[in-house]
Amino acid sequence: MQPVLKVTGMEGGYGNVQILNGIDLHVNQGEFVTIIGPNGCGKSTFLKALFGLASLHNGSVLHNDVNVSGWRTDRLVSRGIGYVPQVENVFPSLSVRENLQMGGIKLKNKELAGGITRAFKMFPDLEPRMNDLAASLSGGERQMLAISRALISNPTFLMLDEPTAALSPKYQQEILANIDDLRKEGISVLLVEQNARLSLSRSDRGYIFAGGKVVYTGNAEEILDNPNIGDYFLGLQE
């Protein structure tokens, strides 16, 4: 199966501070892959390094067999790569509609209108609030808006950093179900998530990070059934 993303030997961090210590990871076409691990293990830094928001010191990143290592964020978006950060992922002083328009700022009017219609179909709770400021949205609605804005540019590969963090169980289920449904549209997904069981239950494969490296990988069901999974989070196994 052809990998959409193939990362080999990634080392990186922020400036000269190295956090990632030789990450090997891949995502195949149509897959839903989840990264889990304890706080501070490099999960978010890994996504930021992929998206040009953290330093890449060494290693390679291939997207559909093209080496995109160290590319600027705008070039990655043009290649069909989307990213939803955990925090500061909407413009609070703009309306819902204006946030979506920002996501498609380079699109023609017809394409933008189609993307907004698609967003409201996926997250119908947003449509009656399209003229409200993003600052007035609930946590779950903000995440819906952040995901919708990332999808406006029609990515084929989407990365999300803890999209269910601090949300109610209802919104957690709804957000993950909609992310899973993206595969029906040909979008491959790489997700960082603290709620390991919830995310892995919908994933094909998973990676466990600890100390800035991959300490375990396997299909999602295998990870969920592994009796030693808690030890990785406690640093008892590497």
Beta strands, then each sheet from edge to edge (+ up, - down):
strand 1: 3-14
strand 2: 17-28
strand 3: 32-36
strand 4: 55-63
strand 5: 66-67
strand 6: 81-84
strand 7: 157-161
strand 8: 188-192
strand 9: 205-210
strand 10: 213-219
sheet 1: 2+ 1- 4+ 5-
sheet 2: 6+ 7+ 8+ 3+ 9+ 10-
end
